Amino acid sequence: MILKNENDEKKQIVLRISSSLWKELAQWSAEEFRSINGQIEYLLTECVRQRKKGKKDTEIDA
């Protein structure tokens, strides 16, 4: 998980997504016992982690 500083606070954003994506996220989050907001935050965190991991792999190969 992304390291958090004690002073970190959650930020609020407005997110506009299609109704079909909303339905998919709602189903997926229910399957994993998360709120839709929690599922979106989890997915974004995983994407950032993968991106950072990819950069480290690229740096080693370079």
N, C-alpha and C positions, 0 to 999 in steps of 0.2 A: 504494500500500500504506500501511497505517497506520504512522505514524512510530514508531520504537522507540527508547527510551532505552537507553543502554549498561547500565543497571542493571535493565532489564526482564527478567523471567524468565517462562517459560511456566507457566501455572497448570493444574492437573489438575482435571477435573470428572467427575462421574458423569452420563451421559446415557442416558436410557431412550427408545428409539424402537421402533416396531413392526417386526416382521420384514419386512414388505413394503417399508417405507422403507429398511431396512438393505440389502435386495437391490437396490433402485434405486440407492442410494448406492454399493454395491460395484461395480455395473456401470458407473456413470458414472465413478467414480474410476479403474477399470481402463482405460476409454477414454481418459482424460486422463493416464495413467501416474502416478497419485498413490495414496498409501495412503488408506484410508477416512478416517482421522484428518486427513490433509492436505487431503482434499477438503472435509471439514466446516469446517476452519479457513479454507480459501480462500473457501467460500461465505459464511461469517459475515463475513469481512473485506470481501467485495464488498458485502454487505448494509449494513454499517456505512458504507462509502464512499458508497453510493447515498443512504443516509439523510442523511449530512452534506451531500452535494451538493444534495439536495432542500431542506434547511434554508437553504442559501445562496441558492438560487433564490427561495425564499419571502421571505427577508429583502430581496432586491433588489426584488421586486414590491410589498412592503408600503410 
